[in-house]
Amino acid sequence: MYKWITGLALSTLLAAGMAVAQETKPAPPASASQPAQPAQAAPAPALPNVESADILKQNQAERNRVQPGNNAPVWRAIKDGGAHYSSLPGAESGVLIQPKAQFPGQAYGTTAGEAWRQYRNGPLTSIGAGLLLAVLFVMVLLYFIKGPVRNQHAPTGRLIERFTPAERFVHWAVAISFVLLAATGIIILFGKHFLLPLLGHTLFSWLGYACKNIHNFVGPLFTVSIIVFFVMYVRDNLPAREDLGWLARLGGLVGGKTPRAGRFNAGEKIWFWGGLTVLGLVVSASGFVLDMLVPGLAYTRADMQVANIVHVVGTVLMMAGSIGHIYLGTVGMEGAYQGMRHGYVDDTWAREHHDLWYEQVQNGDVPRVRSRARAQQRGPDEAPALKV
């Protein structure tokens, strides 16, 4: 039986070898009476616009016959931007490379994905980092040259309730969620430029993955907190006539005396409407798109790229404004942090920085703080301690 199997295998190999030899047998030389035919020109390359998969297969088969290993027709079809077959579900699953497009600052002809990557890692990153560093540098100079804003008179020891516990809770919810988002966002956007060389690829990849998850889960909490914050504080942040005087004197930088202000001055109102409300909603909306939380949206590459650019621009501007807000609310103004930390401010601080609001409290025009304010006006010895 083994002899029969061996003979069958040898006969099969012999037949295959004769077939190959017959196919590779050189053609007979042309006779003198028959002139030599010129070599047949290579077929023209396939057009970029492929109408069907069958045409693509034919073009690729022809190219493989002439130039084995050259799959230029396939890549022309991929770079054409049209949708082809894919077994993966989802929008644009059959488009491997976006069609050519032009982003700001990019040369014509760059694919949209590469243009977005260069624009995000180039101008957006460099300008954003420069803006944040410039604002931080100005705040440092302001602190060491001018120093914090001091009260002109000694504290009286009488305390006035400036923020209720509910108001402070909402404010700190906004502040803590924003700081987490800002810290993780800085690592995601700028980390590979200053942390990757120090930590290495492995550790930085774990850090970036953790920051991405923290960013994605804290983002919706931040949106909810700013909505509640807006509802709670909008009444006291409506524009008023005294705001024009505050802006004209730049909050006391011109003239040396603090202008008149209500519960919130014009600078705080600008931050409330521009920084928290407008930029907060822009950042939240673009973040929901990036988290794929908007129902009915196609979530194409172009949609996600535009949302990413809007998100980066909005967050950088919001972080730049928050640096000034945090500076004035902590070390930049005497007594400001105590108001948000404990809820109470000294009688002197209220009279010097928010005199109109102070008059409303004294006259009983602000009912929700009137009773607490009068209860604390029992003299320096009996007033509750205010930590400085």
SVG drawing of the C-alpha trace seen along z (x, -y; Angstrom):
<svg xmlns="http://www.w3.org/2000/svg" viewBox="-37 -109 53 111">
<polyline fill="none" stroke="black" stroke-width="0.4" points="0.0,0.0 2.9,-2.4 4.3,-1.7 1.0,-2.7 0.8,-6.0 4.4,-6.8 3.9,-6.2 0.8,-8.4 2.6,-11.3 5.5,-11.0 3.2,-11.0 1.4,-14.1 4.6,-16.0 5.8,-15.0 2.6,-16.3 2.8,-19.6 6.4,-20.1 5.6,-19.4 2.8,-22.0 5.0,-24.7 7.7,-24.0 5.1,-24.2 3.9,-27.7 7.4,-29.1 8.7,-27.8 10.2,-30.7 8.5,-31.8 10.3,-30.8 12.4,-33.6 10.8,-35.7 11.8,-34.7 13.5,-37.0 10.3,-37.3 8.3,-38.4 9.5,-41.7 9.7,-41.9 6.6,-43.2 7.1,-46.1 6.6,-45.4 3.0,-45.9 2.7,-49.1 1.6,-48.7 -2.0,-49.5 -3.0,-52.9 -3.4,-53.2 -6.9,-53.1 -8.8,-56.3 -9.1,-57.5 -12.9,-57.5 -13.9,-53.8 -17.5,-53.0 -17.7,-49.5 -15.8,-46.8 -15.6,-44.7 -13.8,-47.5 -11.4,-47.9 -10.6,-44.2 -10.1,-44.2 -7.7,-47.2 -5.8,-45.7 -5.6,-42.3 -4.2,-44.0 -1.7,-46.0 -0.5,-42.8 0.1,-41.2 2.2,-44.0 3.8,-45.2 3.5,-42.5 3.1,-44.0 1.9,-47.4 -1.5,-48.0 -1.9,-51.7 -5.5,-51.2 -6.6,-50.1 -5.0,-53.1 -6.4,-55.5 -9.9,-54.2 -9.1,-54.5 -7.9,-58.1 -10.8,-59.0 -13.0,-59.2 -15.8,-57.1 -17.6,-54.6 -16.6,-51.0 -17.6,-47.7 -16.8,-47.0 -18.0,-44.4 -17.8,-46.8 -20.9,-48.8 -21.0,-52.5 -20.8,-55.7 -18.0,-55.9 -16.9,-52.4 -16.1,-51.8 -14.0,-54.9 -10.4,-54.3 -8.9,-57.7 -10.8,-61.0 -10.8,-62.8 -8.6,-65.8 -9.5,-68.9 -7.9,-72.1 -7.7,-73.2 -6.5,-76.6 -2.8,-76.9 -2.4,-73.7 -1.3,-73.3 -3.8,-72.3 -4.0,-68.6 -3.5,-67.4 -6.0,-64.7 -8.5,-66.0 -7.4,-63.6 -3.7,-64.6 -4.7,-68.3 -6.7,-68.1 -3.8,-66.3 -1.3,-68.9 -3.6,-71.8 -4.4,-70.4 -0.8,-69.5 0.5,-72.7 -1.2,-76.1 -3.9,-75.1 -1.4,-73.5 1.3,-76.2 -1.1,-79.2 -3.1,-77.6 0.0,-76.9 1.3,-80.4 -1.9,-82.0 -2.1,-80.1 1.5,-80.8 1.1,-84.5 -1.9,-84.9 -0.1,-83.0 2.9,-85.1 0.8,-88.3 -0.8,-87.1 2.6,-86.4 3.9,-89.8 0.8,-91.5 1.2,-89.7 4.9,-90.6 4.7,-94.1 1.3,-95.4 0.6,-92.8 -2.9,-91.6 -5.7,-94.1 -5.8,-95.1 -8.6,-96.5 -8.2,-100.2 -9.6,-99.9 -9.1,-97.4 -11.7,-94.6 -14.5,-95.3 -15.1,-91.7 -18.7,-91.8 -19.5,-89.2 -22.1,-89.3 -23.2,-86.1 -22.2,-86.5 -23.0,-83.0 -25.4,-80.4 -24.3,-76.8 -26.2,-75.8 -24.5,-78.5 -21.1,-77.4 -21.8,-73.8 -22.7,-74.5 -19.8,-76.8 -17.3,-74.2 -19.0,-71.6 -18.3,-73.8 -14.8,-74.6 -13.7,-71.0 -15.1,-69.5 -13.5,-72.3 -10.1,-71.8 -10.3,-68.0 -11.2,-68.7 -8.6,-71.3 -5.8,-69.1 -6.7,-66.1 -7.3,-68.2 -3.8,-69.8 -2.2,-66.3 -4.2,-65.1 -3.4,-68.1 0.1,-69.1 1.3,-66.0 3.2,-64.4 5.4,-67.6 6.5,-67.8 5.5,-64.6 6.3,-61.9 10.0,-62.6 10.1,-62.3 7.7,-59.4 8.3,-57.3 5.8,-55.8 4.4,-53.0 3.8,-55.1 2.5,-58.1 0.1,-55.8 -1.4,-54.6 -1.6,-58.3 -3.3,-59.4 -5.8,-56.5 -6.7,-57.4 -7.1,-61.1 -9.3,-60.3 -11.7,-58.3 -11.7,-60.9 -12.4,-63.6 -15.3,-61.7 -17.1,-61.0 -16.5,-64.3 -17.6,-66.3 -21.4,-65.7 -21.2,-66.5 -19.6,-69.8 -22.4,-70.6 -25.1,-69.9 -23.3,-72.0 -23.0,-75.1 -26.7,-74.9 -27.6,-74.9 -25.0,-77.6 -26.6,-79.7 -30.1,-79.4 -28.8,-80.2 -26.7,-83.2 -28.3,-84.8 -30.4,-87.3 -27.4,-88.9 -25.4,-89.0 -27.8,-91.0 -26.2,-94.2 -26.7,-97.3 -25.8,-101.0 -22.9,-101.0 -21.2,-98.4 -20.2,-101.1 -18.4,-103.1 -16.6,-100.0 -15.4,-99.1 -14.4,-102.8 -12.1,-102.7 -11.0,-99.1 -12.2,-98.0 -10.0,-100.6 -6.8,-100.4 -7.6,-103.9 -8.2,-106.4 -7.0,-104.2 -10.5,-103.8 -12.7,-100.8 -15.8,-101.7 -19.3,-101.1 -20.6,-97.6 -23.5,-95.4 -23.3,-91.9 -21.1,-91.1 -19.0,-93.7 -18.8,-94.1 -15.7,-91.9 -17.4,-89.0 -20.5,-89.5 -18.3,-89.3 -16.8,-86.1 -20.3,-84.7 -21.8,-85.5 -18.8,-85.1 -16.6,-82.5 -19.1,-80.3 -22.2,-80.6 -21.1,-81.0 -17.8,-79.1 -19.2,-76.6 -22.1,-75.7 -19.7,-75.6 -17.3,-73.3 -20.2,-71.1 -21.9,-70.8 -18.7,-70.0 -17.7,-67.5 -21.1,-65.7 -20.3,-65.3 -16.9,-63.9 -18.4,-61.5 -21.1,-60.5 -23.9,-61.6 -25.9,-63.6 -28.8,-61.5 -29.3,-61.6 -25.9,-62.8 -24.0,-60.9 -20.6,-61.2 -18.6,-61.3 -14.9,-62.1 -15.5,-65.7 -18.1,-66.2 -15.7,-64.8 -12.8,-66.9 -14.8,-70.1 -16.1,-69.3 -12.5,-68.7 -11.3,-72.0 -14.2,-73.9 -13.7,-72.0 -9.9,-72.9 -10.5,-76.6 -13.3,-76.9 -11.4,-75.2 -8.2,-77.1 -10.1,-80.4 -12.0,-79.2 -8.8,-78.1 -7.2,-81.5 -10.1,-83.4 -10.2,-81.1 -6.6,-81.9 -7.5,-85.5 -10.7,-84.5 -8.9,-82.1 -6.1,-84.6 -8.5,-87.3 -10.6,-84.8 -7.6,-83.5 -4.3,-85.4 -5.1,-88.4 -7.7,-90.0 -7.8,-90.0 -10.9,-88.4 -12.3,-87.1 -11.5,-83.4 -12.9,-83.5 -16.3,-84.5 -16.5,-81.4 -14.8,-79.1 -16.8,-80.0 -19.7,-81.9 -19.1,-85.1 -17.1,-88.3 -16.1,-91.0 -18.2,-94.2 -15.2,-96.3 -14.6,-94.1 -18.3,-94.2 -18.4,-98.0 -15.2,-98.6 -15.6,-96.2 -19.4,-95.8 -20.8,-98.9 -24.2,-98.8 -24.8,-95.2 -23.6,-96.2 -26.2,-99.0 -28.9,-96.5 -28.0,-94.2 -28.0,-97.0 -31.4,-98.3 -33.0,-94.9 -33.4,-94.9 -31.9,-91.4 -34.2,-89.3 -32.3,-86.0 -29.2,-87.4 -30.7,-90.1 -31.5,-88.0 -28.1,-86.2 -26.3,-89.5 -28.1,-91.2 -27.5,-88.1 -23.7,-88.5 -23.6,-92.2 -23.1,-91.7 -19.7,-93.2 -16.2,-92.0 -16.0,-89.8 -19.3,-88.0 -18.9,-87.6 -18.0,-84.2 -14.3,-83.8 -13.2,-84.3 -10.2,-82.3 -7.7,-84.3"/>
</svg>
